[in-house]
Amino acid sequence: MSEIAAAMGLTSLESMAEVTLTNHRNYARYRRRLSEVPGVRLVPYDESEQHSHQFVVLEIDVEAASLSRDELSDVLRAEGVLARR
């Protein structure tokens, strides 16, 4: 790692707790709201471990959701949500 990258990493550590808390709140909101969507399952984090909750991973049942993973990804991107396969 370069010195510049290390310096940037050190400055981001100062706000890590706040970012992690925000990510956890967002994850909990996704979990609540997506629990009622047919064919969409949020992959849970192991709550006995520490996580940054940076990513929300979904599994899509194409038949139950009536759309594919790629179609959902396109819809999310159109709404300004960063979504990847």
PDB file of N, CA, C and O in Angstrom:
ATOM      1  N   MET A   1       0.854  -1.165   0.000  1.00  0.00           N
ATOM      2  CA  MET A   1       0.000   0.000   0.000  1.00  0.00           C
ATOM      3  C   MET A   1       0.906   1.235   0.000  1.00  0.00           C
ATOM      4  O   MET A   1       1.891   1.296   0.735  1.00  0.00           O
ATOM      5  N   SER A   2       0.565   2.186  -0.810  1.00  0.00           N
ATOM      6  CA  SER A   2       1.347   3.422  -0.866  1.00  0.00           C
ATOM      7  C   SER A   2       1.072   4.270   0.378  1.00  0.00           C
ATOM      8  O   SER A   2       0.090   4.053   1.087  1.00  0.00           O
ATOM      9  N   GLU A   3       1.946   5.226   0.625  1.00  0.00           N
ATOM     10  CA  GLU A   3       1.759   6.117   1.779  1.00  0.00           C
ATOM     11  C   GLU A   3       0.485   6.946   1.642  1.00  0.00           C
ATOM     12  O   GLU A   3      -0.196   7.219   2.630  1.00  0.00           O
ATOM     13  N   ILE A   4       0.173   7.340   0.423  1.00  0.00           N
ATOM     14  CA  ILE A   4      -1.045   8.126   0.194  1.00  0.00           C
ATOM     15  C   ILE A   4      -2.282   7.288   0.503  1.00  0.00           C
ATOM     16  O   ILE A   4      -3.216   7.763   1.149  1.00  0.00           O
ATOM     17  N   ALA A   5      -2.282   6.041   0.039  1.00  0.00           N
ATOM     18  CA  ALA A   5      -3.415   5.152   0.317  1.00  0.00           C
ATOM     19  C   ALA A   5      -3.537   4.899   1.813  1.00  0.00           C
ATOM     20  O   ALA A   5      -4.646   4.865   2.348  1.00  0.00           O
ATOM     21  N   ALA A   6      -2.394   4.719   2.500  1.00  0.00           N
ATOM     22  CA  ALA A   6      -2.416   4.499   3.945  1.00  0.00           C
ATOM     23  C   ALA A   6      -2.957   5.722   4.676  1.00  0.00           C
ATOM     24  O   ALA A   6      -3.729   5.587   5.625  1.00  0.00           O
ATOM     25  N   ALA A   7      -2.561   6.904   4.243  1.00  0.00           N
ATOM     26  CA  ALA A   7      -3.050   8.135   4.865  1.00  0.00           C
ATOM     27  C   ALA A   7      -4.562   8.276   4.685  1.00  0.00           C
ATOM     28  O   ALA A   7      -5.268   8.668   5.613  1.00  0.00           O
ATOM     29  N   MET A   8      -5.049   7.959   3.498  1.00  0.00           N
ATOM     30  CA  MET A   8      -6.494   8.022   3.252  1.00  0.00           C
ATOM     31  C   MET A   8      -7.220   7.011   4.138  1.00  0.00           C
ATOM     32  O   MET A   8      -8.280   7.307   4.689  1.00  0.00           O
ATOM     33  N   GLY A   9      -6.641   5.820   4.272  1.00  0.00           N
ATOM     34  CA  GLY A   9      -7.238   4.799   5.131  1.00  0.00           C
ATOM     35  C   GLY A   9      -7.316   5.256   6.574  1.00  0.00           C
ATOM     36  O   GLY A   9      -8.325   5.038   7.244  1.00  0.00           O
ATOM     37  N   LEU A  10      -6.268   5.881   7.051  1.00  0.00           N
ATOM     38  CA  LEU A  10      -6.259   6.368   8.434  1.00  0.00           C
ATOM     39  C   LEU A  10      -7.332   7.421   8.672  1.00  0.00           C
ATOM     40  O   LEU A  10      -7.971   7.426   9.724  1.00  0.00           O
ATOM     41  N   THR A  11      -7.534   8.308   7.711  1.00  0.00           N
ATOM     42  CA  THR A  11      -8.557   9.340   7.897  1.00  0.00           C
ATOM     43  C   THR A  11      -9.962   8.738   7.869  1.00  0.00           C
ATOM     44  O   THR A  11     -10.866   9.235   8.540  1.00  0.00           O
ATOM     45  N   SER A  12     -10.143   7.675   7.098  1.00  0.00           N
ATOM     46  CA  SER A  12     -11.473   7.051   7.049  1.00  0.00           C
ATOM     47  C   SER A  12     -11.770   6.268   8.322  1.00  0.00           C
ATOM     48  O   SER A  12     -12.937   6.028   8.630  1.00  0.00           O
ATOM     49  N   LEU A  13     -10.748   5.865   9.066  1.00  0.00           N
ATOM     50  CA  LEU A  13     -10.979   5.157  10.325  1.00  0.00           C
ATOM     51  C   LEU A  13     -11.693   6.036  11.344  1.00  0.00           C
ATOM     52  O   LEU A  13     -12.430   5.541  12.196  1.00  0.00           O
ATOM     53  N   GLU A  14     -11.469   7.332  11.250  1.00  0.00           N
ATOM     54  CA  GLU A  14     -12.104   8.262  12.188  1.00  0.00           C
ATOM     55  C   GLU A  14     -13.630   8.211  12.110  1.00  0.00           C
ATOM     56  O   GLU A  14     -14.310   8.400  13.118  1.00  0.00           O
ATOM     57  N   SER A  15     -14.162   7.958  10.931  1.00  0.00           N
ATOM     58  CA  SER A  15     -15.618   7.942  10.753  1.00  0.00           C
ATOM     59  C   SER A  15     -16.178   6.525  10.584  1.00  0.00           C
ATOM     60  O   SER A  15     -17.351   6.356  10.250  1.00  0.00           O
ATOM     61  N   MET A  16     -15.352   5.523  10.812  1.00  0.00           N
ATOM     62  CA  MET A  16     -15.778   4.141  10.574  1.00  0.00           C
ATOM     63  C   MET A  16     -16.991   3.731  11.417  1.00  0.00           C
ATOM     64  O   MET A  16     -17.905   3.085  10.905  1.00  0.00           O
ATOM     65  N   ALA A  17     -17.007   4.095  12.684  1.00  0.00           N
ATOM     66  CA  ALA A  17     -18.131   3.722  13.549  1.00  0.00           C
ATOM     67  C   ALA A  17     -19.440   4.330  13.045  1.00  0.00           C
ATOM     68  O   ALA A  17     -20.476   3.665  13.035  1.00  0.00           O
ATOM     69  N   GLU A  18     -19.388   5.586  12.631  1.00  0.00           N
ATOM     70  CA  GLU A  18     -20.588   6.262  12.124  1.00  0.00           C
ATOM     71  C   GLU A  18     -21.065   5.627  10.817  1.00  0.00           C
ATOM     72  O   GLU A  18     -22.263   5.416  10.630  1.00  0.00           O
ATOM     73  N   VAL A  19     -20.141   5.326   9.924  1.00  0.00           N
ATOM     74  CA  VAL A  19     -20.488   4.699   8.644  1.00  0.00           C
ATOM     75  C   VAL A  19     -21.080   3.317   8.884  1.00  0.00           C
ATOM     76  O   VAL A  19     -22.076   2.951   8.261  1.00  0.00           O
ATOM     77  N   THR A  20     -20.474   2.550   9.783  1.00  0.00           N
ATOM     78  CA  THR A  20     -20.969   1.206  10.084  1.00  0.00           C
ATOM     79  C   THR A  20     -22.373   1.266  10.680  1.00  0.00           C
ATOM     80  O   THR A  20     -23.226   0.448  10.335  1.00  0.00           O
ATOM     81  N   LEU A  21     -22.619   2.218  11.566  1.00  0.00           N
ATOM     82  CA  LEU A  21     -23.955   2.373  12.162  1.00  0.00           C
ATOM     83  C   LEU A  21     -24.994   2.717  11.097  1.00  0.00           C
ATOM     84  O   LEU A  21     -26.094   2.166  11.098  1.00  0.00           O
ATOM     85  N   THR A  22     -24.647   3.616  10.201  1.00  0.00           N
ATOM     86  CA  THR A  22     -25.553   3.982   9.111  1.00  0.00           C
ATOM     87  C   THR A  22     -25.822   2.773   8.216  1.00  0.00           C
ATOM     88  O   THR A  22     -26.968   2.521   7.842  1.00  0.00           O
ATOM     89  N   ASN A  23     -24.778   2.029   7.874  1.00  0.00           N
ATOM     90  CA  ASN A  23     -24.937   0.832   7.048  1.00  0.00           C
ATOM     91  C   ASN A  23     -25.840  -0.185   7.736  1.00  0.00           C
ATOM     92  O   ASN A  23     -26.681  -0.810   7.089  1.00  0.00           O
ATOM     93  N   HIS A  24     -25.668  -0.353   9.051  1.00  0.00           N
ATOM     94  CA  HIS A  24     -26.482  -1.316   9.796  1.00  0.00           C
ATOM     95  C   HIS A  24     -27.947  -0.892   9.787  1.00  0.00           C
ATOM     96  O   HIS A  24     -28.834  -1.730   9.625  1.00  0.00           O
ATOM     97  N   ARG A  25     -28.203   0.395   9.958  1.00  0.00           N
ATOM     98  CA  ARG A  25     -29.593   0.896   9.909  1.00  0.00           C
ATOM     99  C   ARG A  25     -30.211   0.656   8.529  1.00  0.00           C
ATOM    100  O   ARG A  25     -31.359   0.225   8.416  1.00  0.00           O
ATOM    101  N   ASN A  26     -29.431   0.942   7.484  1.00  0.00           N
ATOM    102  CA  ASN A  26     -29.919   0.721   6.119  1.00  0.00           C
ATOM    103  C   ASN A  26     -30.203  -0.756   5.873  1.00  0.00           C
ATOM    104  O   ASN A  26     -31.224  -1.107   5.281  1.00  0.00           O
ATOM    105  N   TYR A  27     -29.303  -1.618   6.327  1.00  0.00           N
ATOM    106  CA  TYR A  27     -29.481  -3.067   6.181  1.00  0.00           C
ATOM    107  C   TYR A  27     -30.766  -3.519   6.889  1.00  0.00           C
ATOM    108  O   TYR A  27     -31.546  -4.290   6.332  1.00  0.00           O
ATOM    109  N   ALA A  28     -30.978  -3.039   8.110  1.00  0.00           N
ATOM    110  CA  ALA A  28     -32.185  -3.410   8.861  1.00  0.00           C
ATOM    111  C   ALA A  28     -33.443  -2.936   8.138  1.00  0.00           C
ATOM    112  O   ALA A  28     -34.457  -3.634   8.128  1.00  0.00           O
ATOM    113  N   ARG A  29     -33.377  -1.762   7.538  1.00  0.00           N
ATOM    114  CA  ARG A  29     -34.520  -1.233   6.785  1.00  0.00           C
ATOM    115  C   ARG A  29     -34.797  -2.104   5.561  1.00  0.00           C
ATOM    116  O   ARG A  29     -35.945  -2.456   5.288  1.00  0.00           O
ATOM    117  N   TYR A  30     -33.740  -2.448   4.826  1.00  0.00           N
ATOM    118  CA  TYR A  30     -33.905  -3.357   3.681  1.00  0.00           C
ATOM    119  C   TYR A  30     -34.513  -4.679   4.140  1.00  0.00           C
ATOM    120  O   TYR A  30     -35.435  -5.187   3.503  1.00  0.00           O
ATOM    121  N   ARG A  31     -34.010  -5.237   5.234  1.00  0.00           N
ATOM    122  CA  ARG A  31     -34.498  -6.530   5.729  1.00  0.00           C
ATOM    123  C   ARG A  31     -35.990  -6.457   6.045  1.00  0.00           C
ATOM    124  O   ARG A  31     -36.753  -7.349   5.671  1.00  0.00           O
ATOM    125  N   ARG A  32     -36.403  -5.393   6.734  1.00  0.00           N
ATOM    126  CA  ARG A  32     -37.831  -5.247   7.073  1.00  0.00           C
ATOM    127  C   ARG A  32     -38.695  -5.117   5.827  1.00  0.00           C
ATOM    128  O   ARG A  32     -39.695  -5.818   5.672  1.00  0.00           O
ATOM    129  N   ARG A  33     -38.301  -4.220   4.952  1.00  0.00           N
ATOM    130  CA  ARG A  33     -39.159  -3.920   3.807  1.00  0.00           C
ATOM    131  C   ARG A  33     -39.148  -5.028   2.751  1.00  0.00           C
ATOM    132  O   ARG A  33     -40.165  -5.269   2.102  1.00  0.00           O
ATOM    133  N   LEU A  34     -38.029  -5.690   2.578  1.00  0.00           N
ATOM    134  CA  LEU A  34     -37.962  -6.746   1.564  1.00  0.00           C
ATOM    135  C   LEU A  34     -38.559  -8.061   2.044  1.00  0.00           C
ATOM    136  O   LEU A  34     -38.798  -8.961   1.239  1.00  0.00           O
ATOM    137  N   SER A  35     -38.801  -8.183   3.346  1.00  0.00           N
ATOM    138  CA  SER A  35     -39.358  -9.431   3.870  1.00  0.00           C
ATOM    139  C   SER A  35     -40.754  -9.710   3.311  1.00  0.00           C
ATOM    140  O   SER A  35     -41.202 -10.857   3.315  1.00  0.00           O
ATOM    141  N   GLU A  36     -41.432  -8.693   2.839  1.00  0.00           N
ATOM    142  CA  GLU A  36     -42.787  -8.856   2.311  1.00  0.00           C
ATOM    143  C   GLU A  36     -42.830  -8.970   0.788  1.00  0.00           C
ATOM    144  O   GLU A  36     -43.908  -9.114   0.212  1.00  0.00           O
ATOM    145  N   VAL A  37     -41.674  -8.907   0.131  1.00  0.00           N
ATOM    146  CA  VAL A  37     -41.635  -8.957  -1.335  1.00  0.00           C
ATOM    147  C   VAL A  37     -41.482 -10.405  -1.779  1.00  0.00           C
ATOM    148  O   VAL A  37     -40.476 -11.042  -1.465  1.00  0.00           O
ATOM    149  N   PRO A  38     -42.463 -10.933  -2.505  1.00  0.00           N
ATOM    150  CA  PRO A  38     -42.381 -12.326  -2.948  1.00  0.00           C
ATOM    151  C   PRO A  38     -41.179 -12.557  -3.868  1.00  0.00           C
ATOM    152  O   PRO A  38     -40.918 -11.774  -4.781  1.00  0.00           O
ATOM    153  N   GLY A  39     -40.461 -13.638  -3.609  1.00  0.00           N
ATOM    154  CA  GLY A  39     -39.362 -14.031  -4.476  1.00  0.00           C
ATOM    155  C   GLY A  39     -38.053 -13.319  -4.215  1.00  0.00           C
ATOM    156  O   GLY A  39     -37.067 -13.564  -4.910  1.00  0.00           O
ATOM    157  N   VAL A  40     -38.026 -12.443  -3.229  1.00  0.00           N
ATOM    158  CA  VAL A  40     -36.793 -11.726  -2.890  1.00  0.00           C
ATOM    159  C   VAL A  40     -36.410 -12.108  -1.464  1.00  0.00           C
ATOM    160  O   VAL A  40     -37.191 -11.946  -0.526  1.00  0.00           O
ATOM    161  N   ARG A  41     -35.190 -12.618  -1.327  1.00  0.00           N
ATOM    162  CA  ARG A  41     -34.698 -13.011   0.000  1.00  0.00           C
ATOM    163  C   ARG A  41     -33.387 -12.295   0.269  1.00  0.00           C
ATOM    164  O   ARG A  41     -32.438 -12.397  -0.508  1.00  0.00           O
ATOM    165  N   LEU A  42     -33.346 -11.577   1.366  1.00  0.00           N
ATOM    166  CA  LEU A  42     -32.125 -10.910   1.789  1.00  0.00           C
ATOM    167  C   LEU A  42     -31.245 -11.940   2.491  1.00  0.00           C
ATOM    168  O   LEU A  42     -31.696 -12.604   3.425  1.00  0.00           O
ATOM    169  N   VAL A  43     -30.011 -12.078   2.060  1.00  0.00           N
ATOM    170  CA  VAL A  43     -29.073 -13.010   2.686  1.00  0.00           C
ATOM    171  C   VAL A  43     -28.609 -12.372   3.991  1.00  0.00           C
ATOM    172  O   VAL A  43     -28.014 -11.295   3.981  1.00  0.00           O
ATOM    173  N   PRO A  44     -28.881 -13.039   5.117  1.00  0.00           N
ATOM    174  CA  PRO A  44     -28.574 -12.413   6.407  1.00  0.00           C
ATOM    175  C   PRO A  44     -27.089 -12.474   6.759  1.00  0.00           C
ATOM    176  O   PRO A  44     -26.377 -13.395   6.360  1.00  0.00           O
ATOM    177  N   TYR A  45     -26.644 -11.483   7.505  1.00  0.00           N
ATOM    178  CA  TYR A  45     -25.311 -11.509   8.099  1.00  0.00           C
ATOM    179  C   TYR A  45     -25.376 -12.364   9.351  1.00  0.00           C
ATOM    180  O   TYR A  45     -26.429 -12.476   9.978  1.00  0.00           O
ATOM    181  N   ASP A  46     -24.264 -12.962   9.714  1.00  0.00           N
ATOM    182  CA  ASP A  46     -24.160 -13.675  10.981  1.00  0.00           C
ATOM    183  C   ASP A  46     -24.008 -12.610  12.065  1.00  0.00           C
ATOM    184  O   ASP A  46     -22.946 -12.002  12.201  1.00  0.00           O
ATOM    185  N   GLU A  47     -25.065 -12.391  12.826  1.00  0.00           N
ATOM    186  CA  GLU A  47     -25.075 -11.312  13.807  1.00  0.00           C
ATOM    187  C   GLU A  47     -24.156 -11.590  14.998  1.00  0.00           C
ATOM    188  O   GLU A  47     -23.944 -10.704  15.826  1.00  0.00           O
ATOM    189  N   SER A  48     -23.607 -12.808  15.100  1.00  0.00           N
ATOM    190  CA  SER A  48     -22.649 -13.090  16.175  1.00  0.00           C
ATOM    191  C   SER A  48     -21.259 -12.581  15.810  1.00  0.00           C
ATOM    192  O   SER A  48     -20.342 -12.633  16.629  1.00  0.00           O
ATOM    193  N   GLU A  49     -21.100 -12.088  14.584  1.00  0.00           N
ATOM    194  CA  GLU A  49     -19.830 -11.528  14.125  1.00  0.00           C
ATOM    195  C   GLU A  49     -20.000 -10.040  13.858  1.00  0.00           C
ATOM    196  O   GLU A  49     -21.122  -9.556  13.705  1.00  0.00           O
ATOM    197  N   GLN A  50     -18.880  -9.311  13.802  1.00  0.00           N
ATOM    198  CA  GLN A  50     -18.927  -7.888  13.481  1.00  0.00           C
ATOM    199  C   GLN A  50     -18.868  -7.716  11.968  1.00  0.00           C
ATOM    200  O   GLN A  50     -18.098  -8.389  11.284  1.00  0.00           O
ATOM    201  N   HIS A  51     -19.687  -6.812  11.459  1.00  0.00           N
ATOM    202  CA  HIS A  51     -19.742  -6.541  10.023  1.00  0.00           C
ATOM    203  C   HIS A  51     -19.882  -5.043   9.798  1.00  0.00           C
ATOM    204  O   HIS A  51     -20.388  -4.314  10.651  1.00  0.00           O
ATOM    205  N   SER A  52     -19.427  -4.603   8.645  1.00  0.00           N
ATOM    206  CA  SER A  52     -19.637  -3.203   8.274  1.00  0.00           C
ATOM    207  C   SER A  52     -21.013  -3.026   7.635  1.00  0.00           C
ATOM    208  O   SER A  52     -21.480  -1.899   7.468  1.00  0.00           O
ATOM    209  N   HIS A  53     -21.665  -4.138   7.276  1.00  0.00           N
ATOM    210  CA  HIS A  53     -22.967  -4.100   6.599  1.00  0.00           C
ATOM    211  C   HIS A  53     -22.917  -3.235   5.345  1.00  0.00           C
ATOM    212  O   HIS A  53     -23.892  -2.574   4.988  1.00  0.00           O
ATOM    213  N   GLN A  54     -21.770  -3.253   4.691  1.00  0.00           N
ATOM    214  CA  GLN A  54     -21.585  -2.432   3.494  1.00  0.00           C
ATOM    215  C   GLN A  54     -22.418  -2.942   2.323  1.00  0.00           C
ATOM    216  O   GLN A  54     -22.850  -2.165   1.472  1.00  0.00           O
ATOM    217  N   PHE A  55     -22.638  -4.253   2.289  1.00  0.00           N
ATOM    218  CA  PHE A  55     -23.350  -4.837   1.155  1.00  0.00           C
ATOM    219  C   PHE A  55     -24.659  -5.467   1.609  1.00  0.00           C
ATOM    220  O   PHE A  55     -24.748  -6.034   2.698  1.00  0.00           O
ATOM    221  N   VAL A  56     -25.664  -5.358   0.761  1.00  0.00           N
ATOM    222  CA  VAL A  56     -26.931  -6.047   0.962  1.00  0.00           C
ATOM    223  C   VAL A  56     -27.036  -7.043  -0.191  1.00  0.00           C
ATOM    224  O   VAL A  56     -27.112  -6.656  -1.357  1.00  0.00           O
ATOM    225  N   VAL A  57     -27.039  -8.327   0.151  1.00  0.00           N
ATOM    226  CA  VAL A  57     -27.054  -9.379  -0.862  1.00  0.00           C
ATOM    227  C   VAL A  57     -28.451  -9.976  -0.914  1.00  0.00           C
ATOM    228  O   VAL A  57     -29.028 -10.337   0.111  1.00  0.00           O
ATOM    229  N   LEU A  58     -28.985 -10.074  -2.131  1.00  0.00           N
ATOM    230  CA  LEU A  58     -30.325 -10.620  -2.329  1.00  0.00           C
ATOM    231  C   LEU A  58     -30.263 -11.870  -3.177  1.00  0.00           C
ATOM    232  O   LEU A  58     -29.418 -11.992  -4.064  1.00  0.00           O
ATOM    233  N   GLU A  59     -31.162 -12.798  -2.901  1.00  0.00           N
ATOM    234  CA  GLU A  59     -31.395 -13.945  -3.775  1.00  0.00           C
ATOM    235  C   GLU A  59     -32.773 -13.753  -4.390  1.00  0.00           C
ATOM    236  O   GLU A  59     -33.736 -13.412  -3.704  1.00  0.00           O
ATOM    237  N   ILE A  60     -32.845 -13.979  -5.696  1.00  0.00           N
ATOM    238  CA  ILE A  60     -34.096 -13.758  -6.416  1.00  0.00           C
ATOM    239  C   ILE A  60     -34.630 -15.085  -6.932  1.00  0.00           C
ATOM    240  O   ILE A  60     -33.927 -15.812  -7.634  1.00  0.00           O
ATOM    241  N   ASP A  61     -35.872 -15.398  -6.586  1.00  0.00           N
ATOM    242  CA  ASP A  61     -36.593 -16.536  -7.158  1.00  0.00           C
ATOM    243  C   ASP A  61     -37.369 -15.974  -8.339  1.00  0.00           C
ATOM    244  O   ASP A  61     -38.369 -15.278  -8.159  1.00  0.00           O
ATOM    245  N   VAL A  62     -36.904 -16.278  -9.549  1.00  0.00           N
ATOM    246  CA  VAL A  62     -37.454 -15.657 -10.763  1.00  0.00           C
ATOM    247  C   VAL A  62     -38.953 -15.878 -10.880  1.00  0.00           C
ATOM    248  O   VAL A  62     -39.689 -14.951 -11.218  1.00  0.00           O
ATOM    249  N   GLU A  63     -39.410 -17.081 -10.608  1.00  0.00           N
ATOM    250  CA  GLU A  63     -40.844 -17.364 -10.758  1.00  0.00           C
ATOM    251  C   GLU A  63     -41.682 -16.598  -9.740  1.00  0.00           C
ATOM    252  O   GLU A  63     -42.710 -16.021 -10.093  1.00  0.00           O
ATOM    253  N   ALA A  64     -41.256 -16.588  -8.491  1.00  0.00           N
ATOM    254  CA  ALA A  64     -42.033 -15.915  -7.446  1.00  0.00           C
ATOM    255  C   ALA A  64     -41.953 -14.398  -7.564  1.00  0.00           C
ATOM    256  O   ALA A  64     -42.920 -13.701  -7.255  1.00  0.00           O
ATOM    257  N   ALA A  65     -40.807 -13.881  -8.010  1.00  0.00           N
ATOM    258  CA  ALA A  65     -40.623 -12.430  -8.108  1.00  0.00           C
ATOM    259  C   ALA A  65     -41.129 -11.870  -9.429  1.00  0.00           C
ATOM    260  O   ALA A  65     -41.344 -10.664  -9.549  1.00  0.00           O
ATOM    261  N   SER A  66     -41.316 -12.721 -10.405  1.00  0.00           N
ATOM    262  CA  SER A  66     -41.770 -12.316 -11.738  1.00  0.00           C
ATOM    263  C   SER A  66     -40.775 -11.420 -12.469  1.00  0.00           C
ATOM    264  O   SER A  66     -41.145 -10.704 -13.399  1.00  0.00           O
ATOM    265  N   LEU A  67     -39.526 -11.460 -12.051  1.00  0.00           N
ATOM    266  CA  LEU A  67     -38.465 -10.796 -12.790  1.00  0.00           C
ATOM    267  C   LEU A  67     -37.128 -11.434 -12.403  1.00  0.00           C
ATOM    268  O   LEU A  67     -36.982 -12.017 -11.328  1.00  0.00           O
ATOM    269  N   SER A  68     -36.175 -11.307 -13.301  1.00  0.00           N
ATOM    270  CA  SER A  68     -34.871 -11.927 -13.075  1.00  0.00           C
ATOM    271  C   SER A  68     -33.963 -11.001 -12.275  1.00  0.00           C
ATOM    272  O   SER A  68     -34.267  -9.827 -12.061  1.00  0.00           O
ATOM    273  N   ARG A  69     -32.854 -11.560 -11.846  1.00  0.00           N
ATOM    274  CA  ARG A  69     -31.854 -10.760 -11.140  1.00  0.00           C
ATOM    275  C   ARG A  69     -31.409  -9.573 -11.982  1.00  0.00           C
ATOM    276  O   ARG A  69     -31.307  -8.453 -11.483  1.00  0.00           O
ATOM    277  N   ASP A  70     -31.142  -9.823 -13.273  1.00  0.00           N
ATOM    278  CA  ASP A  70     -30.676  -8.758 -14.155  1.00  0.00           C
ATOM    279  C   ASP A  70     -31.756  -7.692 -14.369  1.00  0.00           C
ATOM    280  O   ASP A  70     -31.453  -6.500 -14.426  1.00  0.00           O
ATOM    281  N   GLU A  71     -33.004  -8.123 -14.487  1.00  0.00           N
ATOM    282  CA  GLU A  71     -34.095  -7.158 -14.641  1.00  0.00           C
ATOM    283  C   GLU A  71     -34.233  -6.295 -13.382  1.00  0.00           C
ATOM    284  O   GLU A  71     -34.426  -5.082 -13.467  1.00  0.00           O
ATOM    285  N   LEU A  72     -34.133  -6.934 -12.221  1.00  0.00           N
ATOM    286  CA  LEU A  72     -34.200  -6.186 -10.961  1.00  0.00           C
ATOM    287  C   LEU A  72     -33.032  -5.213 -10.860  1.00  0.00           C
ATOM    288  O   LEU A  72     -33.207  -4.069 -10.440  1.00  0.00           O
ATOM    289  N   SER A  73     -31.863  -5.657 -11.237  1.00  0.00           N
ATOM    290  CA  SER A  73     -30.683  -4.794 -11.220  1.00  0.00           C
ATOM    291  C   SER A  73     -30.891  -3.569 -12.106  1.00  0.00           C
ATOM    292  O   SER A  73     -30.526  -2.457 -11.724  1.00  0.00           O
ATOM    293  N   ASP A  74     -31.475  -3.768 -13.282  1.00  0.00           N
ATOM    294  CA  ASP A  74     -31.756  -2.648 -14.192  1.00  0.00           C
ATOM    295  C   ASP A  74     -32.749  -1.664 -13.569  1.00  0.00           C
ATOM    296  O   ASP A  74     -32.567  -0.451 -13.672  1.00  0.00           O
ATOM    297  N   VAL A  75     -33.785  -2.177 -12.930  1.00  0.00           N
ATOM    298  CA  VAL A  75     -34.785  -1.317 -12.286  1.00  0.00           C
ATOM    299  C   VAL A  75     -34.138  -0.518 -11.156  1.00  0.00           C
ATOM    300  O   VAL A  75     -34.368   0.684 -11.026  1.00  0.00           O
ATOM    301  N   LEU A  76     -33.329  -1.192 -10.343  1.00  0.00           N
ATOM    302  CA  LEU A  76     -32.674  -0.502  -9.234  1.00  0.00           C
ATOM    303  C   LEU A  76     -31.746   0.603  -9.732  1.00  0.00           C
ATOM    304  O   LEU A  76     -31.736   1.707  -9.188  1.00  0.00           O
ATOM    305  N   ARG A  77     -30.968   0.299 -10.769  1.00  0.00           N
ATOM    306  CA  ARG A  77     -30.064   1.313 -11.328  1.00  0.00           C
ATOM    307  C   ARG A  77     -30.847   2.509 -11.873  1.00  0.00           C
ATOM    308  O   ARG A  77     -30.423   3.654 -11.719  1.00  0.00           O
ATOM    309  N   ALA A  78     -31.985   2.242 -12.505  1.00  0.00           N
ATOM    310  CA  ALA A  78     -32.815   3.325 -13.040  1.00  0.00           C
ATOM    311  C   ALA A  78     -33.331   4.226 -11.907  1.00  0.00           C
ATOM    312  O   ALA A  78     -33.615   5.404 -12.126  1.00  0.00           O
ATOM    313  N   GLU A  79     -33.448   3.670 -10.709  1.00  0.00           N
ATOM    314  CA  GLU A  79     -33.895   4.434  -9.555  1.00  0.00           C
ATOM    315  C   GLU A  79     -32.732   5.023  -8.760  1.00  0.00           C
ATOM    316  O   GLU A  79     -32.937   5.589  -7.686  1.00  0.00           O
ATOM    317  N   GLY A  80     -31.512   4.891  -9.284  1.00  0.00           N
ATOM    318  CA  GLY A  80     -30.346   5.477  -8.621  1.00  0.00           C
ATOM    319  C   GLY A  80     -29.719   4.617  -7.561  1.00  0.00           C
ATOM    320  O   GLY A  80     -28.916   5.105  -6.765  1.00  0.00           O
ATOM    321  N   VAL A  81     -30.068   3.330  -7.528  1.00  0.00           N
ATOM    322  CA  VAL A  81     -29.492   2.402  -6.541  1.00  0.00           C
ATOM    323  C   VAL A  81     -28.350   1.660  -7.200  1.00  0.00           C
ATOM    324  O   VAL A  81     -28.518   1.061  -8.262  1.00  0.00           O
ATOM    325  N   LEU A  82     -27.178   1.701  -6.563  1.00  0.00           N
ATOM    326  CA  LEU A  82     -26.027   0.974  -7.091  1.00  0.00           C
ATOM    327  C   LEU A  82     -26.263  -0.507  -6.850  1.00  0.00           C
ATOM    328  O   LEU A  82     -26.318  -0.951  -5.703  1.00  0.00           O
ATOM    329  N   ALA A  83     -26.402  -1.266  -7.913  1.00  0.00           N
ATOM    330  CA  ALA A  83     -26.653  -2.700  -7.811  1.00  0.00           C
ATOM    331  C   ALA A  83     -25.726  -3.435  -8.774  1.00  0.00           C
ATOM    332  O   ALA A  83     -25.524  -3.020  -9.915  1.00  0.00           O
ATOM    333  N   ARG A  84     -25.173  -4.532  -8.283  1.00  0.00           N
ATOM    334  CA  ARG A  84     -24.282  -5.350  -9.121  1.00  0.00           C
ATOM    335  C   ARG A  84     -24.681  -6.808  -8.990  1.00  0.00           C
ATOM    336  O   ARG A  84     -25.355  -7.226  -8.049  1.00  0.00           O
ATOM    337  N   ARG A  85     -24.224  -7.567  -9.995  1.00  0.00           N
ATOM    338  CA  ARG A  85     -24.434  -9.014  -9.923  1.00  0.00           C
ATOM    339  C   ARG A  85     -23.500  -9.600  -8.896  1.00  0.00           C
ATOM    340  O   ARG A  85     -23.509 -10.811  -8.672  1.00  0.00           O
TER     341      ARG A  85
END
